[in-house]
Amino acid sequence: MSTKAFQRMPAVQERAGGVSRTTIYEWVKKGQFPKPVKIGGRAIAWRVSDLEKWAENPQGWAEGGV
């Protein structure tokens, strides 16, 4: 488990199996991947806790299940 509360896009892509940024955003749009949160003026990141829940069951993950 990561000690960081948030992860930025490169780490998220690696966690999701090396998929592209476009794929991550498409999954988010379809509700198949956690939504990012704004952490600064133009910066976004994902909560590690949300990513861990997604990783437990990527095929069955749904936004409402978080």
mmJSON file of the N, C-alpha and C atoms, coordinates in Angstrom:
{"data_MODEL":{"atom_site":{
"group_PDB":["ATOM","ATOM","ATOM","ATOM","ATOM","ATOM","ATOM","ATOM","ATOM","ATOM","ATOM","ATOM","ATOM","ATOM","ATOM","ATOM","ATOM","ATOM","ATOM","ATOM","ATOM","ATOM","ATOM","ATOM","ATOM","ATOM","ATOM","ATOM","ATOM","ATOM","ATOM","ATOM","ATOM","ATOM","ATOM","ATOM","ATOM","ATOM","ATOM","ATOM","ATOM","ATOM","ATOM","ATOM","ATOM","ATOM","ATOM","ATOM","ATOM","ATOM","ATOM","ATOM","ATOM","ATOM","ATOM","ATOM","ATOM","ATOM","ATOM","ATOM","ATOM","ATOM","ATOM","ATOM","ATOM","ATOM","ATOM","ATOM","ATOM","ATOM","ATOM","ATOM","ATOM","ATOM","ATOM","ATOM","ATOM","ATOM","ATOM","ATOM","ATOM","ATOM","ATOM","ATOM","ATOM","ATOM","ATOM","ATOM","ATOM","ATOM","ATOM","ATOM","ATOM","ATOM","ATOM","ATOM","ATOM","ATOM","ATOM","ATOM","ATOM","ATOM","ATOM","ATOM","ATOM","ATOM","ATOM","ATOM","ATOM","ATOM","ATOM","ATOM","ATOM","ATOM","ATOM","ATOM","ATOM","ATOM","ATOM","ATOM","ATOM","ATOM","ATOM","ATOM","ATOM","ATOM","ATOM","ATOM","ATOM","ATOM","ATOM","ATOM","ATOM","ATOM","ATOM","ATOM","ATOM","ATOM","ATOM","ATOM","ATOM","ATOM","ATOM","ATOM","ATOM","ATOM","ATOM","ATOM","ATOM","ATOM","ATOM","ATOM","ATOM","ATOM","ATOM","ATOM","ATOM","ATOM","ATOM","ATOM","ATOM","ATOM","ATOM","ATOM","ATOM","ATOM","ATOM","ATOM","ATOM","ATOM","ATOM","ATOM","ATOM","ATOM","ATOM","ATOM","ATOM","ATOM","ATOM","ATOM","ATOM","ATOM","ATOM","ATOM","ATOM","ATOM","ATOM","ATOM","ATOM","ATOM","ATOM","ATOM","ATOM","ATOM","ATOM","ATOM","ATOM","ATOM"],
"id":[1,2,3,4,5,6,7,8,9,10,11,12,13,14,15,16,17,18,19,20,21,22,23,24,25,26,27,28,29,30,31,32,33,34,35,36,37,38,39,40,41,42,43,44,45,46,47,48,49,50,51,52,53,54,55,56,57,58,59,60,61,62,63,64,65,66,67,68,69,70,71,72,73,74,75,76,77,78,79,80,81,82,83,84,85,86,87,88,89,90,91,92,93,94,95,96,97,98,99,100,101,102,103,104,105,106,107,108,109,110,111,112,113,114,115,116,117,118,119,120,121,122,123,124,125,126,127,128,129,130,131,132,133,134,135,136,137,138,139,140,141,142,143,144,145,146,147,148,149,150,151,152,153,154,155,156,157,158,159,160,161,162,163,164,165,166,167,168,169,170,171,172,173,174,175,176,177,178,179,180,181,182,183,184,185,186,187,188,189,190,191,192,193,194,195,196,197,198],
"type_symbol":["N","C","C","N","C","C","N","C","C","N","C","C","N","C","C","N","C","C","N","C","C","N","C","C","N","C","C","N","C","C","N","C","C","N","C","C","N","C","C","N","C","C","N","C","C","N","C","C","N","C","C","N","C","C","N","C","C","N","C","C","N","C","C","N","C","C","N","C","C","N","C","C","N","C","C","N","C","C","N","C","C","N","C","C","N","C","C","N","C","C","N","C","C","N","C","C","N","C","C","N","C","C","N","C","C","N","C","C","N","C","C","N","C","C","N","C","C","N","C","C","N","C","C","N","C","C","N","C","C","N","C","C","N","C","C","N","C","C","N","C","C","N","C","C","N","C","C","N","C","C","N","C","C","N","C","C","N","C","C","N","C","C","N","C","C","N","C","C","N","C","C","N","C","C","N","C","C","N","C","C","N","C","C","N","C","C","N","C","C","N","C","C","N","C","C","N","C","C"],
"label_atom_id":["N","CA","C","N","CA","C","N","CA","C","N","CA","C","N","CA","C","N","CA","C","N","CA","C","N","CA","C","N","CA","C","N","CA","C","N","CA","C","N","CA","C","N","CA","C","N","CA","C","N","CA","C","N","CA","C","N","CA","C","N","CA","C","N","CA","C","N","CA","C","N","CA","C","N","CA","C","N","CA","C","N","CA","C","N","CA","C","N","CA","C","N","CA","C","N","CA","C","N","CA","C","N","CA","C","N","CA","C","N","CA","C","N","CA","C","N","CA","C","N","CA","C","N","CA","C","N","CA","C","N","CA","C","N","CA","C","N","CA","C","N","CA","C","N","CA","C","N","CA","C","N","CA","C","N","CA","C","N","CA","C","N","CA","C","N","CA","C","N","CA","C","N","CA","C","N","CA","C","N","CA","C","N","CA","C","N","CA","C","N","CA","C","N","CA","C","N","CA","C","N","CA","C","N","CA","C","N","CA","C","N","CA","C","N","CA","C","N","CA","C","N","CA","C","N","CA","C","N","CA","C"],
"label_alt_id":[null,null,null,null,null,null,null,null,null,null,null,null,null,null,null,null,null,null,null,null,null,null,null,null,null,null,null,null,null,null,null,null,null,null,null,null,null,null,null,null,null,null,null,null,null,null,null,null,null,null,null,null,null,null,null,null,null,null,null,null,null,null,null,null,null,null,null,null,null,null,null,null,null,null,null,null,null,null,null,null,null,null,null,null,null,null,null,null,null,null,null,null,null,null,null,null,null,null,null,null,null,null,null,null,null,null,null,null,null,null,null,null,null,null,null,null,null,null,null,null,null,null,null,null,null,null,null,null,null,null,null,null,null,null,null,null,null,null,null,null,null,null,null,null,null,null,null,null,null,null,null,null,null,null,null,null,null,null,null,null,null,null,null,null,null,null,null,null,null,null,null,null,null,null,null,null,null,null,null,null,null,null,null,null,null,null,null,null,null,null,null,null,null,null,null,null,null,null],
"label_comp_id":["MET","MET","MET","SER","SER","SER","THR","THR","THR","LYS","LYS","LYS","ALA","ALA","ALA","PHE","PHE","PHE","GLN","GLN","GLN","ARG","ARG","ARG","MET","MET","MET","PRO","PRO","PRO","ALA","ALA","ALA","VAL","VAL","VAL","GLN","GLN","GLN","GLU","GLU","GLU","ARG","ARG","ARG","ALA","ALA","ALA","GLY","GLY","GLY","GLY","GLY","GLY","VAL","VAL","VAL","SER","SER","SER","ARG","ARG","ARG","THR","THR","THR","THR","THR","THR","ILE","ILE","ILE","TYR","TYR","TYR","GLU","GLU","GLU","TRP","TRP","TRP","VAL","VAL","VAL","LYS","LYS","LYS","LYS","LYS","LYS","GLY","GLY","GLY","GLN","GLN","GLN","PHE","PHE","PHE","PRO","PRO","PRO","LYS","LYS","LYS","PRO","PRO","PRO","VAL","VAL","VAL","LYS","LYS","LYS","ILE","ILE","ILE","GLY","GLY","GLY","GLY","GLY","GLY","ARG","ARG","ARG","ALA","ALA","ALA","ILE","ILE","ILE","ALA","ALA","ALA","TRP","TRP","TRP","ARG","ARG","ARG","VAL","VAL","VAL","SER","SER","SER","ASP","ASP","ASP","LEU","LEU","LEU","GLU","GLU","GLU","LYS","LYS","LYS","TRP","TRP","TRP","ALA","ALA","ALA","GLU","GLU","GLU","ASN","ASN","ASN","PRO","PRO","PRO","GLN","GLN","GLN","GLY","GLY","GLY","TRP","TRP","TRP","ALA","ALA","ALA","GLU","GLU","GLU","GLY","GLY","GLY","GLY","GLY","GLY","VAL","VAL","VAL"],
"label_asym_id":["A","A","A","A","A","A","A","A","A","A","A","A","A","A","A","A","A","A","A","A","A","A","A","A","A","A","A","A","A","A","A","A","A","A","A","A","A","A","A","A","A","A","A","A","A","A","A","A","A","A","A","A","A","A","A","A","A","A","A","A","A","A","A","A","A","A","A","A","A","A","A","A","A","A","A","A","A","A","A","A","A","A","A","A","A","A","A","A","A","A","A","A","A","A","A","A","A","A","A","A","A","A","A","A","A","A","A","A","A","A","A","A","A","A","A","A","A","A","A","A","A","A","A","A","A","A","A","A","A","A","A","A","A","A","A","A","A","A","A","A","A","A","A","A","A","A","A","A","A","A","A","A","A","A","A","A","A","A","A","A","A","A","A","A","A","A","A","A","A","A","A","A","A","A","A","A","A","A","A","A","A","A","A","A","A","A","A","A","A","A","A","A","A","A","A","A","A","A"],
"label_entity_id":["1","1","1","1","1","1","1","1","1","1","1","1","1","1","1","1","1","1","1","1","1","1","1","1","1","1","1","1","1","1","1","1","1","1","1","1","1","1","1","1","1","1","1","1","1","1","1","1","1","1","1","1","1","1","1","1","1","1","1","1","1","1","1","1","1","1","1","1","1","1","1","1","1","1","1","1","1","1","1","1","1","1","1","1","1","1","1","1","1","1","1","1","1","1","1","1","1","1","1","1","1","1","1","1","1","1","1","1","1","1","1","1","1","1","1","1","1","1","1","1","1","1","1","1","1","1","1","1","1","1","1","1","1","1","1","1","1","1","1","1","1","1","1","1","1","1","1","1","1","1","1","1","1","1","1","1","1","1","1","1","1","1","1","1","1","1","1","1","1","1","1","1","1","1","1","1","1","1","1","1","1","1","1","1","1","1","1","1","1","1","1","1","1","1","1","1","1","1"],
"label_seq_id":[1,1,1,2,2,2,3,3,3,4,4,4,5,5,5,6,6,6,7,7,7,8,8,8,9,9,9,10,10,10,11,11,11,12,12,12,13,13,13,14,14,14,15,15,15,16,16,16,17,17,17,18,18,18,19,19,19,20,20,20,21,21,21,22,22,22,23,23,23,24,24,24,25,25,25,26,26,26,27,27,27,28,28,28,29,29,29,30,30,30,31,31,31,32,32,32,33,33,33,34,34,34,35,35,35,36,36,36,37,37,37,38,38,38,39,39,39,40,40,40,41,41,41,42,42,42,43,43,43,44,44,44,45,45,45,46,46,46,47,47,47,48,48,48,49,49,49,50,50,50,51,51,51,52,52,52,53,53,53,54,54,54,55,55,55,56,56,56,57,57,57,58,58,58,59,59,59,60,60,60,61,61,61,62,62,62,63,63,63,64,64,64,65,65,65,66,66,66],
"pdbx_PDB_ins_code":[null,null,null,null,null,null,null,null,null,null,null,null,null,null,null,null,null,null,null,null,null,null,null,null,null,null,null,null,null,null,null,null,null,null,null,null,null,null,null,null,null,null,null,null,null,null,null,null,null,null,null,null,null,null,null,null,null,null,null,null,null,null,null,null,null,null,null,null,null,null,null,null,null,null,null,null,null,null,null,null,null,null,null,null,null,null,null,null,null,null,null,null,null,null,null,null,null,null,null,null,null,null,null,null,null,null,null,null,null,null,null,null,null,null,null,null,null,null,null,null,null,null,null,null,null,null,null,null,null,null,null,null,null,null,null,null,null,null,null,null,null,null,null,null,null,null,null,null,null,null,null,null,null,null,null,null,null,null,null,null,null,null,null,null,null,null,null,null,null,null,null,null,null,null,null,null,null,null,null,null,null,null,null,null,null,null,null,null,null,null,null,null,null,null,null,null,null,null],
"Cartn_x":[0.836,0.0,0.87,0.513,1.262,1.011,2.03,1.859,1.335,1.31,0.786,-0.735,-1.366,-2.821,-3.32,-2.483,-2.872,-1.791,-2.202,-1.241,-1.577,-0.517,-0.677,-0.728,-1.003,-1.268,-0.222,1.077,2.028,1.904,1.729,1.578,0.245,-0.79,-2.116,-2.063,-1.401,-1.269,-0.541,0.522,1.274,0.402,-0.332,-1.213,-2.292,-2.738,-3.811,-3.268,-2.026,-1.472,-0.785,-0.396,0.333,-0.541,-1.83,-2.73,-2.454,-2.977,-2.749,-3.6,-3.227,-4.019,-5.439,-5.523,-6.828,-7.714,-7.153,-7.918,-8.396,-7.525,-7.916,-9.119,-9.03,-10.122,-11.399,-11.277,-12.464,-13.117,-12.317,-12.853,-13.568,-12.957,-13.582,-14.936,-14.963,-16.203,-17.302,-16.918,-17.876,-18.22,-17.563,-17.816,-17.118,-16.081,-15.359,-14.043,-13.767,-12.513,-12.78,-12.099,-12.322,-12.077,-12.847,-12.661,-11.478,-10.74,-9.664,-10.248,-9.43,-9.819,-8.827,-9.293,-8.449,-7.594,-6.282,-5.388,-4.66,-4.932,-4.302,-4.958,-4.385,-4.941,-5.311,-4.349,-4.619,-4.208,-3.904,-3.407,-4.53,-4.515,-5.452,-4.664,-5.304,-4.7,-5.833,-5.484,-6.461,-6.18,-7.25,-7.081,-6.564,-5.537,-4.984,-6.046,-6.87,-7.916,-8.886,-9.236,-10.124,-9.442,-8.161,-7.419,-7.287,-7.098,-6.994,-8.316,-9.42,-10.737,-10.955,-10.57,-10.687,-9.833,-8.618,-7.691,-8.205,-9.006,-9.564,-10.489,-11.199,-12.141,-12.371,-11.386,-11.515,-12.727,-13.063,-14.192,-15.529,-15.608,-16.872,-16.969,-15.926,-15.923,-16.933,-17.628,-18.55,-18.432,-18.574,-18.407,-19.226,-20.439,-21.296,-20.856,-19.998,-19.548,-18.393,-17.908,-16.755,-17.207],
"Cartn_y":[-1.189,0.0,1.238,2.193,3.424,4.299,5.061,5.983,7.325,7.54,8.782,8.712,9.839,9.89,10.003,10.545,10.762,10.275,9.932,9.58,10.378,10.804,11.565,10.599,11.128,10.324,9.244,9.533,8.462,7.224,7.44,6.321,5.612,6.379,5.799,4.922,5.412,4.626,3.314,3.375,2.164,1.196,1.718,0.883,0.214,0.897,0.377,-0.503,-0.895,-1.829,-1.17,0.088,0.758,1.308,1.516,2.041,3.526,4.043,5.443,6.386,7.662,8.697,8.708,8.575,8.584,7.473,6.288,5.154,5.439,5.98,6.32,7.256,8.326,9.3,8.707,7.806,7.141,6.267,5.528,4.703,5.572,6.727,7.642,8.098,8.488,8.974,7.916,6.642,5.536,5.04,5.601,5.158,3.864,3.499,2.246,2.453,3.673,3.994,5.19,5.26,6.385,7.74,8.729,10.089,10.736,11.567,12.308,13.443,13.962,15.113,16.24,17.459,18.623,18.836,18.931,19.116,20.457,21.232,22.536,23.287,24.419,25.246,24.48,23.777,22.984,21.524,21.138,19.784,18.869,17.638,16.621,15.386,14.572,13.314,12.376,11.146,10.149,9.764,9.528,9.035,7.599,7.319,5.963,4.98,5.385,4.482,4.085,5.036,4.714,3.762,3.995,3.131,1.716,1.615,0.294,-0.47,0.243,-0.402,-0.863,-0.023,-0.39,-1.622,-1.654,-2.754,-4.091,-4.05,-5.285,-5.981,-5.2,-5.781,-4.81,-4.688,-3.721,-3.964,-5.194,-5.501,-5.176,-5.287,-5.063,-3.712,-2.91,-1.61,-0.683,0.05,1.071,2.282,3.432,4.669,4.693,4.234,4.233,3.267,2.319,1.324,1.768,2.961,3.445,3.998],
"Cartn_z":[0.0,0.0,0.0,-0.804,-0.906,0.314,0.709,1.823,1.339,0.025,-0.526,-0.593,-0.349,-0.399,-1.834,-2.72,-4.108,-5.057,-6.269,-7.317,-8.564,-9.259,-10.495,-11.677,-12.849,-14.041,-14.338,-14.336,-14.682,-13.782,-12.488,-11.562,-11.77,-12.089,-12.345,-13.595,-14.633,-15.859,-15.572,-14.799,-14.459,-13.666,-12.696,-11.861,-12.703,-13.755,-14.612,-15.736,-15.655,-16.627,-17.807,-17.656,-18.72,-19.83,-19.548,-20.572,-20.805,-21.907,-22.268,-21.419,-21.446,-20.784,-21.34,-22.653,-23.31,-22.772,-22.617,-22.09,-20.669,-19.836,-18.46,-18.486,-19.28,-19.324,-19.92,-20.869,-21.418,-20.358,-19.603,-18.524,-17.489,-17.146,-16.185,-16.72,-17.99,-18.611,-18.577,-18.756,-18.761,-17.355,-16.324,-14.956,-14.608,-15.382,-15.175,-14.431,-14.024,-13.35,-12.441,-11.307,-10.387,-11.054,-10.625,-11.111,-10.39,-11.099,-10.437,-9.599,-8.708,-7.898,-8.162,-8.04,-8.251,-7.005,-7.187,-6.047,-6.095,-7.111,-7.254,-8.386,-8.746,-9.8,-11.054,-11.628,-12.831,-12.661,-11.437,-11.176,-10.693,-11.215,-10.762,-10.343,-9.535,-9.088,-8.693,-8.434,-8.006,-6.572,-5.81,-4.436,-4.5,-3.73,-3.688,-3.22,-2.277,-1.769,-2.882,-3.762,-4.887,-5.858,-6.119,-7.039,-6.485,-5.182,-4.564,-4.661,-4.454,-4.593,-6.029,-6.981,-8.395,-8.69,-8.163,-8.435,-7.888,-6.841,-6.277,-7.263,-8.08,-9.042,-10.19,-11.1,-12.199,-13.101,-13.342,-14.233,-13.581,-12.271,-11.588,-10.91,-11.061,-10.402,-11.057,-10.238,-10.738,-9.833,-10.409,-9.657,-8.381,-8.426,-7.257,-6.175,-6.522,-5.566,-4.709,-4.941,-4.183,-2.871],
"occupancy":[1.0,1.0,1.0,1.0,1.0,1.0,1.0,1.0,1.0,1.0,1.0,1.0,1.0,1.0,1.0,1.0,1.0,1.0,1.0,1.0,1.0,1.0,1.0,1.0,1.0,1.0,1.0,1.0,1.0,1.0,1.0,1.0,1.0,1.0,1.0,1.0,1.0,1.0,1.0,1.0,1.0,1.0,1.0,1.0,1.0,1.0,1.0,1.0,1.0,1.0,1.0,1.0,1.0,1.0,1.0,1.0,1.0,1.0,1.0,1.0,1.0,1.0,1.0,1.0,1.0,1.0,1.0,1.0,1.0,1.0,1.0,1.0,1.0,1.0,1.0,1.0,1.0,1.0,1.0,1.0,1.0,1.0,1.0,1.0,1.0,1.0,1.0,1.0,1.0,1.0,1.0,1.0,1.0,1.0,1.0,1.0,1.0,1.0,1.0,1.0,1.0,1.0,1.0,1.0,1.0,1.0,1.0,1.0,1.0,1.0,1.0,1.0,1.0,1.0,1.0,1.0,1.0,1.0,1.0,1.0,1.0,1.0,1.0,1.0,1.0,1.0,1.0,1.0,1.0,1.0,1.0,1.0,1.0,1.0,1.0,1.0,1.0,1.0,1.0,1.0,1.0,1.0,1.0,1.0,1.0,1.0,1.0,1.0,1.0,1.0,1.0,1.0,1.0,1.0,1.0,1.0,1.0,1.0,1.0,1.0,1.0,1.0,1.0,1.0,1.0,1.0,1.0,1.0,1.0,1.0,1.0,1.0,1.0,1.0,1.0,1.0,1.0,1.0,1.0,1.0,1.0,1.0,1.0,1.0,1.0,1.0,1.0,1.0,1.0,1.0,1.0,1.0,1.0,1.0,1.0,1.0,1.0,1.0],
"B_iso_or_equiv":[0.0,0.0,0.0,0.0,0.0,0.0,0.0,0.0,0.0,0.0,0.0,0.0,0.0,0.0,0.0,0.0,0.0,0.0,0.0,0.0,0.0,0.0,0.0,0.0,0.0,0.0,0.0,0.0,0.0,0.0,0.0,0.0,0.0,0.0,0.0,0.0,0.0,0.0,0.0,0.0,0.0,0.0,0.0,0.0,0.0,0.0,0.0,0.0,0.0,0.0,0.0,0.0,0.0,0.0,0.0,0.0,0.0,0.0,0.0,0.0,0.0,0.0,0.0,0.0,0.0,0.0,0.0,0.0,0.0,0.0,0.0,0.0,0.0,0.0,0.0,0.0,0.0,0.0,0.0,0.0,0.0,0.0,0.0,0.0,0.0,0.0,0.0,0.0,0.0,0.0,0.0,0.0,0.0,0.0,0.0,0.0,0.0,0.0,0.0,0.0,0.0,0.0,0.0,0.0,0.0,0.0,0.0,0.0,0.0,0.0,0.0,0.0,0.0,0.0,0.0,0.0,0.0,0.0,0.0,0.0,0.0,0.0,0.0,0.0,0.0,0.0,0.0,0.0,0.0,0.0,0.0,0.0,0.0,0.0,0.0,0.0,0.0,0.0,0.0,0.0,0.0,0.0,0.0,0.0,0.0,0.0,0.0,0.0,0.0,0.0,0.0,0.0,0.0,0.0,0.0,0.0,0.0,0.0,0.0,0.0,0.0,0.0,0.0,0.0,0.0,0.0,0.0,0.0,0.0,0.0,0.0,0.0,0.0,0.0,0.0,0.0,0.0,0.0,0.0,0.0,0.0,0.0,0.0,0.0,0.0,0.0,0.0,0.0,0.0,0.0,0.0,0.0,0.0,0.0,0.0,0.0,0.0,0.0],
"pdbx_formal_charge":[null,null,null,null,null,null,null,null,null,null,null,null,null,null,null,null,null,null,null,null,null,null,null,null,null,null,null,null,null,null,null,null,null,null,null,null,null,null,null,null,null,null,null,null,null,null,null,null,null,null,null,null,null,null,null,null,null,null,null,null,null,null,null,null,null,null,null,null,null,null,null,null,null,null,null,null,null,null,null,null,null,null,null,null,null,null,null,null,null,null,null,null,null,null,null,null,null,null,null,null,null,null,null,null,null,null,null,null,null,null,null,null,null,null,null,null,null,null,null,null,null,null,null,null,null,null,null,null,null,null,null,null,null,null,null,null,null,null,null,null,null,null,null,null,null,null,null,null,null,null,null,null,null,null,null,null,null,null,null,null,null,null,null,null,null,null,null,null,null,null,null,null,null,null,null,null,null,null,null,null,null,null,null,null,null,null,null,null,null,null,null,null,null,null,null,null,null,null],
"auth_seq_id":[1,1,1,2,2,2,3,3,3,4,4,4,5,5,5,6,6,6,7,7,7,8,8,8,9,9,9,10,10,10,11,11,11,12,12,12,13,13,13,14,14,14,15,15,15,16,16,16,17,17,17,18,18,18,19,19,19,20,20,20,21,21,21,22,22,22,23,23,23,24,24,24,25,25,25,26,26,26,27,27,27,28,28,28,29,29,29,30,30,30,31,31,31,32,32,32,33,33,33,34,34,34,35,35,35,36,36,36,37,37,37,38,38,38,39,39,39,40,40,40,41,41,41,42,42,42,43,43,43,44,44,44,45,45,45,46,46,46,47,47,47,48,48,48,49,49,49,50,50,50,51,51,51,52,52,52,53,53,53,54,54,54,55,55,55,56,56,56,57,57,57,58,58,58,59,59,59,60,60,60,61,61,61,62,62,62,63,63,63,64,64,64,65,65,65,66,66,66],
"auth_comp_id":["MET","MET","MET","SER","SER","SER","THR","THR","THR","LYS","LYS","LYS","ALA","ALA","ALA","PHE","PHE","PHE","GLN","GLN","GLN","ARG","ARG","ARG","MET","MET","MET","PRO","PRO","PRO","ALA","ALA","ALA","VAL","VAL","VAL","GLN","GLN","GLN","GLU","GLU","GLU","ARG","ARG","ARG","ALA","ALA","ALA","GLY","GLY","GLY","GLY","GLY","GLY","VAL","VAL","VAL","SER","SER","SER","ARG","ARG","ARG","THR","THR","THR","THR","THR","THR","ILE","ILE","ILE","TYR","TYR","TYR","GLU","GLU","GLU","TRP","TRP","TRP","VAL","VAL","VAL","LYS","LYS","LYS","LYS","LYS","LYS","GLY","GLY","GLY","GLN","GLN","GLN","PHE","PHE","PHE","PRO","PRO","PRO","LYS","LYS","LYS","PRO","PRO","PRO","VAL","VAL","VAL","LYS","LYS","LYS","ILE","ILE","ILE","GLY","GLY","GLY","GLY","GLY","GLY","ARG","ARG","ARG","ALA","ALA","ALA","ILE","ILE","ILE","ALA","ALA","ALA","TRP","TRP","TRP","ARG","ARG","ARG","VAL","VAL","VAL","SER","SER","SER","ASP","ASP","ASP","LEU","LEU","LEU","GLU","GLU","GLU","LYS","LYS","LYS","TRP","TRP","TRP","ALA","ALA","ALA","GLU","GLU","GLU","ASN","ASN","ASN","PRO","PRO","PRO","GLN","GLN","GLN","GLY","GLY","GLY","TRP","TRP","TRP","ALA","ALA","ALA","GLU","GLU","GLU","GLY","GLY","GLY","GLY","GLY","GLY","VAL","VAL","VAL"],
"auth_asym_id":["A","A","A","A","A","A","A","A","A","A","A","A","A","A","A","A","A","A","A","A","A","A","A","A","A","A","A","A","A","A","A","A","A","A","A","A","A","A","A","A","A","A","A","A","A","A","A","A","A","A","A","A","A","A","A","A","A","A","A","A","A","A","A","A","A","A","A","A","A","A","A","A","A","A","A","A","A","A","A","A","A","A","A","A","A","A","A","A","A","A","A","A","A","A","A","A","A","A","A","A","A","A","A","A","A","A","A","A","A","A","A","A","A","A","A","A","A","A","A","A","A","A","A","A","A","A","A","A","A","A","A","A","A","A","A","A","A","A","A","A","A","A","A","A","A","A","A","A","A","A","A","A","A","A","A","A","A","A","A","A","A","A","A","A","A","A","A","A","A","A","A","A","A","A","A","A","A","A","A","A","A","A","A","A","A","A","A","A","A","A","A","A","A","A","A","A","A","A"],
"auth_atom_id":["N","CA","C","N","CA","C","N","CA","C","N","CA","C","N","CA","C","N","CA","C","N","CA","C","N","CA","C","N","CA","C","N","CA","C","N","CA","C","N","CA","C","N","CA","C","N","CA","C","N","CA","C","N","CA","C","N","CA","C","N","CA","C","N","CA","C","N","CA","C","N","CA","C","N","CA","C","N","CA","C","N","CA","C","N","CA","C","N","CA","C","N","CA","C","N","CA","C","N","CA","C","N","CA","C","N","CA","C","N","CA","C","N","CA","C","N","CA","C","N","CA","C","N","CA","C","N","CA","C","N","CA","C","N","CA","C","N","CA","C","N","CA","C","N","CA","C","N","CA","C","N","CA","C","N","CA","C","N","CA","C","N","CA","C","N","CA","C","N","CA","C","N","CA","C","N","CA","C","N","CA","C","N","CA","C","N","CA","C","N","CA","C","N","CA","C","N","CA","C","N","CA","C","N","CA","C","N","CA","C","N","CA","C","N","CA","C","N","CA","C","N","CA","C","N","CA","C","N","CA","C"],
"pdbx_PDB_model_num":[1,1,1,1,1,1,1,1,1,1,1,1,1,1,1,1,1,1,1,1,1,1,1,1,1,1,1,1,1,1,1,1,1,1,1,1,1,1,1,1,1,1,1,1,1,1,1,1,1,1,1,1,1,1,1,1,1,1,1,1,1,1,1,1,1,1,1,1,1,1,1,1,1,1,1,1,1,1,1,1,1,1,1,1,1,1,1,1,1,1,1,1,1,1,1,1,1,1,1,1,1,1,1,1,1,1,1,1,1,1,1,1,1,1,1,1,1,1,1,1,1,1,1,1,1,1,1,1,1,1,1,1,1,1,1,1,1,1,1,1,1,1,1,1,1,1,1,1,1,1,1,1,1,1,1,1,1,1,1,1,1,1,1,1,1,1,1,1,1,1,1,1,1,1,1,1,1,1,1,1,1,1,1,1,1,1,1,1,1,1,1,1,1,1,1,1,1,1]
}}}
